Amino acid sequence: MSEQTIPYKIYLKESEMPRHWYNVRADMKNKPAPLLNPKSLQPMTEEELSAVFCKELVKQELNDTDRLIDIPQEIRDFYKMYRPSPLVRAYCLEKQLDTPARIYYKFEGNNTSGSHKLNSAIAQAYYARNQGLRGVTTETGAGQWGTALSMACAYLGLDCQVYMVKVSYEQKPFRREVMRTYGAAVTPSPSSTTQVGQRILAEHPGTGGSLGCAISEAVEAASSQEGYRYVLGSVLNQVLLHQSVIGLETKAALDQYGIVPDIIIGCAGGGSNLGGLISPFMGEKLRGEKDYRFIAVEPASCPSLTRGKYVYDFCDTGKVCPLAKMYTLGSGFMPSPNHAGGLRYHGMNSTLSQLYHDGYMEAVSVEQSAVFAAATQFAKVEGILPAPESSHAIRVAMDEALKCRETGEAKTIVFGLTGTGYFDMVAYGKYNDGEMCDYIPTDEDLQRGLAGIPKFPGNKTAGL
């Protein structure tokens, strides 16, 4: 097909929106390992998980056999407010890079929450409302998930309590205020309002917190209030399921023009965006129908895939959650306070961890100064100020395009633009003022977190 016939933005029709979520686990030969009860070390049962999570979400979490899961009509109607989202050909970026590569990005920032997180937030709030719950509790790092969940809860009439990583709470007051505008109660974490928060503060005085800390507090808050359940914006398999709308729309848009990507790139924190983007393409690879190169991009300051261990670990710092087998830096790992690029979680979704372990995708880590350099360059030529998280994918997409300039190969690159960065101006300010520094943890730094990984028969790898 002629380059001239491919528009800048490819939109699906409303009638072409996905009617089902795609469950990549159904096509995996090696299924992700089950969640374990930290006391009995036995797989968590539906009943045990339902004490913390909504019942229908527990069923989705445990379902590794059904390929397609119906999207309820009410959720599909909500999606229509901002979906289908555009698949954009980055013509201007290609020109500036002087590359033969063809670059596309799936833009998920065209909603009030400013990110892809709303795709799962409305689903989780919907199931909570249908269960007759009063409200939900959650954690948030940079604030995208908390913003999305507060919006979804306001729409469905649910109470929303958010524990926000303290360093982000202080650096990103505007995103905090969006949550409060939607009616959410926002608490900096670790806090003195929960027992686990008090314990973490005693062990790590002055800490800026971590997602693992905030998760512990949110779980305790849900467990101590009648009619509340805990919800999570990444890491869990149910979240990857909901986010598969990103990849399904991307694939449908590409298929309209007969475009087959060579490389698919996503930023990687807990795994929600990456998993959602690559799922239907990964399914084709798992079924032997097509082959793609998948690249997960994570921050050098929080490198769970590239430097972590593939073992069972706690999902939270307070060690009140189930054990998940994943690539992890240890639930006690605390990212450097100067890390401004998001993606601060100590571990990686168990499905993505299994796929990475089995060699179906690659992972690279990048330093934050290079990430913000890419973000700034992208903003100048494509007209969107990207979220720092998304900019990790932008960095590597640009790097791959520059390799094509050297080799003359006209590869097709697709990456996920998870959202906008208009509430991340403190970080952009540090970069613009030349005050941003890169932090790469030493092996000794990482060992402090890895030392806390639970020890039991079979749960060890080389070097642990």
N, C-alpha and C positions, 0 to 999 in steps of 0.2 A: 504494500500500500504506500502511496506517495506521502512524503512528510507533510506536504501542504494540506492533505485531507484530514490530518489529525489535529483537532482543536486544542487550544490552550487548556481548556477545562472540559472534562468528559463527565457529564451528568447522566445518571440513570433516570428513567421515568419513575414516578412514585409507585406505579404498578409493578415495577421491576425490583423493588426492595425485597430483601430476603424475608421469607415467611417462616424460616426455620433457622435455628442456630446449628452450627456444625461442631460435632464433638470429635476432635482428632484422635482421642484415645481409642475410639472404636476401630481405627485403622492401624493402631500400633501393635506390632507383634510382641514387643516387650512393654507391658503396661507399666505406668508409674507405680512405685511401691505404695502400699496403703499407709494412711495416717495411723500412728500407734498411740495407744494409751500410755502416757509416760510412767504410770505406776505398774500396770500389768505387762506392758510391752506387747500387748495383743492389738490386732487391728481394731480401730475405733468402730463401734457399731452405730447404726442409724439412730438408735435411742440415745446413746451417749452424746453424739454430735448435736442432736435436736435440743439438748439442754442449753446450748450456746447459740446455735444457728437456726434459722427458719426451716421448717420441716421440708418444704419443697426444694429449698436450696441444698439441703443435705442429700436429697435424692439425686440432684444434679451432680453434686460433688462426688458421689459414689458410683455414678453411672459411667462405666467404661465400655459399654456394649452397643448402645444406641447411637447411630451415626448422626441422626437428625433429631432435634428437639423443637417442638412447636413453639413459636413466639406468640404469646397470648395477644389477642386483638387489641386490648387496651395499651399494651406496651408498644405494639406496632403503630397505633394512633399517636402515641407520644413521640415516637421516633420521627414521625412525619414533620414535626416542628423544625427539625434540623437535618434530617436525612431524606434522601441519599446525600452524602457529602461528596464534594468534587474530587476527582482524580486529575491532578494538574500536571501538564507537561512543562518542565522547567526550561523553556526555550532560552530565556534570558541568562540563566545560570550556565547553560551549555555554551552559549556564545562567549560569555566572559572567561570560562575555563578553556575555551578553544579546543573542545573535545569532540570526538566523533560519537561519544556515548550519548544515548538517549535517556534522559533522567525524568522520572515521574515521581510525584509524591501524593499520597492520600492525606488530604487536609481534614483534621478532626476538630479544628478550633472554631468552627462556625456555629457555636451555641453559647448561651450566656455563661455556662460554667467554664468555657474556654478550653475544653479538652475532650478526649475520648472517654473519660471516666463516666460520663453521663449514660453511656450505653449499658453499663452494668448497674449504675446507681438506681435507675428507674426500675430495672428488673428486680433488684433486691428489695427496694421499698415496696414494690407491688406485692411481692410474696409475703412480706411482713404485714402489710395492710390486710391482705386476704386471710391471713392467719388470725386476725383480730387483735394484733399487738398494739400497744400504746405508742411505742417508739423504738428507736434503734440507737446503738452506740457504735462509735468507730474511731479510728485513728487517721491522721493525715500528716504527710511530710511537708512537701512544698505547698500543699493546700488545694491542689486540683481535685483530689477525691473528696475532700470535705466540702468543697464548693458544690460539686456535682450532687453529692448525697443530700446536702441541705436543700438544694433546688428540688430534687425528686421528692423529698419528704414534705416540703411545703405544698407541692402539687397534690399529694395524696393525703395530706392532713395528719402526718406522723410527727411525733417529737423526735428531734435529732440532737444527739450529744457527741461532740467531736473533741478528741484529745489530739492537739496539734504539737508536733515536735517543737520544743521550746525555741531553738535557734531560728526556725522558720516563722514561728509565732512573732518573734521580735523583728525579723528581717522583712517579713511580708505582711504588714498590717492591713493592706488593702484587700488582700484575699481573705484575711480573717474577717474583715468587715462585710464582705459579700456574704459570707456564711451567716453572720449575725443578722444581716438584712433579710435573709430567707428564714430567720427564726431559730437558727441553731445556737446552742450553748457551746462556746469554744473555750477549752482549758489548755494552757501550756503544759506540756509533758516533758519530764516527769513533774508531777504535782504532789502537793501534800494532802490532796482530797481522797486518795486511795491508799490502802495499805501497801500495795506493791510500789506505788510511787514514792511513798515515804522510805521504803527499804532501798530503792534505787538511789534516792538522794543521799541517804546515809552512806552508801557504798561509793558513790561517785559525786561528791559535793561539787556544785558549780557546773555540772554537766549541761551541755546544750541539748541533750536527749538524742533519741534515735527512734526509728519506726518500731523497733522491737520493744522499747519502753512504752510507747504510746499504745501499742497493741495490748500489752499486759493490763494497762489501766482501763482501756475500753472493755476488755473482757470482764474484768472485775466489776466494772460499773453495770454491765448488762446482767451479770449473774446476781447482783445484789438488789435488783429492782424488778418487781413483779410486772409482767407484760412487756419486757424488753428483750431483745436479742442483739447479738453482735453481728456486724456486717463488715466486710473487708473489700478494699478496692483493687487488690492485686493478689498475687501469690497463689490463691486458691484456684482449683480447676474449674469451678463454677464461673469464676470471673473470665477465664479464657474462653469459656463457652459463650458467654454473652458478648464478648468483644469480637467473636468471629464474624459479626456483621461487617467489621472493617475489611477483613480479607475477602469475604463473599462479595461485597460491593466492588472491591478493587478488581477481583478476578472477572466479574461480570462486565465491568467497564473496559478492561483490556481485551476481553473476548470479542466485544463489539467491533473492534478494529483489527482483530487478528494479531494482537501484540502478545508475545511470549517473553516474559522477563528472564534475564540471565541471572541477576543478582537481586535479592530481596533483603532489605536492611531495616532493622528496628532497634531503637534504644531499649536497654534492658535494666530494669531495677528489680521489681518483683516478677515481671513477665507479662503484665496484662496487655500492653500495646503490642509487644513483639509477638506474643502468642496469638492475639487476635488477627494481626496482619498476615502472618505466615500460615495459619491453620489450613485453609483449603488448598493452598499450594503444597504444603507439607503432606497433606492427604494424598495428593497425586503422586508425590515422590514415594511415599510409603507403599502405595498400591502398584508402583512400578510403571505408572502411566507417563510421567514426565520427570525431568531432573532439573533442579534449581540449586543455586548456591545461596544459602541463608547465612547472614552475618548478624550476630547479636553484639551490640555495642554498649559497653558499660564504662563507668568512670574509673580512672586509675586509682582513685582514692577509696573506692569501695568495690574491689574486683572479685566478686563471688565466683563467677564462672572461670575466669582466667587464673585465679590464684587460690580459690577456695578448695574445700574437700567435699567429695561426694559421699555423704554419710547422713544418718538420721540426726536431726538436731531440733531444738525447740524453735518454734516460729516466733517466739517473743523473748524479751530480755528477762521478764519476771518468771519465766518457766512455768506458766499456768496453762499454756496451750498444748495441743497434741504435738507429737514428734512427726516431722516430715522428712523423708529422704530427699535431699536436695544438695546442690552445690552451695556451700555455706562458709562464712568467715567466723562462725560462732555467734550465738545469740547475744553474747556480751560485747561484740565488736561495736565500738563507737566511732563513727566517721569523724574526721577532722572538722572542727567548727568552721574552718575557712572554706570548706567545700560548699560551693554555691550552685551546683548544677543539678541538684535533685538526685533521684535514683540512689537513695541512701540505705536501702534495705540490705540486711546482712546475708540474705539467702535468695534462692531463685525457685520459681514454681517447679513442682515435682515433675510435671509432664515435660516441660522444656529441659529440665535437668536430665531426664532419661533420654530425650532425643539428642541432646548434646553429648552425653556419655556414650551413646550408640553411634556417634559420628555423623548424624544427619545435618548438623549445622556447626558453624564456626563461631568463635567469640574473640573480640579484641577489646582492649581497654584504651581509653584516650584521656589525656590530661585536660583540665578544665580551661586553661588559657587557649589551647588549640580549639576547644569546643566553642568558646565565645568568639574567637576569630572567625570561625565558620559561620556562626549565627549572624554576626555583623555583616559579613560578605553576602550572605543569603538575603538578609533584610534589605540591603541596598539594591539588589537586582531583582528580587522576586516580590518585594512590597509587603512582606509579612514579617513581623517581629516574632521569631519562633521561641517557644518555651525552651529553657535550658536543657530539659530532658530530651526533647526532639532534636536539639542541636548536636547531640552525640551521633545520631543517625546521619544528620547532614554532613558532619565532619567526614565520616567514613564514605558516604556516597560521593563526596567531592574527591576524596583520595582515590577511590576506584575509578572515577571519571578521568582523573589526571593520569592514571596508569594507562587508560585507553588512549590518551593523547600520545603517550610514549610508544605504544605498540601499534596504534592505528586501528585497533579493534573497535567496532561500533556496537558495544554491548548495551543492553537495555537494563537500566537500574531503576528499581522501585524502592522507595523508603517511606516510612510513616512519619508524617508531621503531626505529632500527637496533640498539639495545641499552641496557643499563643503565649507570649512572654510579657504581656503588658503589666502583670502584677509582679514581675521579677526585676524591677528597675534598680533595686539595691545591688543586685549581682551585676547587672549591666553597668551600673555606675562605677563599681570597683574595677571592672574591666576597662572602662573608658578612662578612668583616672590612673591607670597603670598600677593599681594596688592589688590586683589579683595574683595570687601565687599558687603554684602547683604543689600538691602534697601527694606523695606516693608512699604508702606505708612500707616499712621495712619488714623483713621476714620476722624479726623480733616483735614488731608491732602486731602483726597478724597472729603470731603464736599466742598472744595474750587472749585473743578471742577464741582461737581454736582449742585452747586448753580447757575451755568450759563445755566442749561438746560431750554429751553424755556417753559414758563408757559402759558398754554391755556386750556380751558375746556377739561377734559378727559385725559390730559397728566400729570398724576401724579401717583406715587405708594407710598406704605407705606414707611415712613422714608425720603421722599424727601421734 
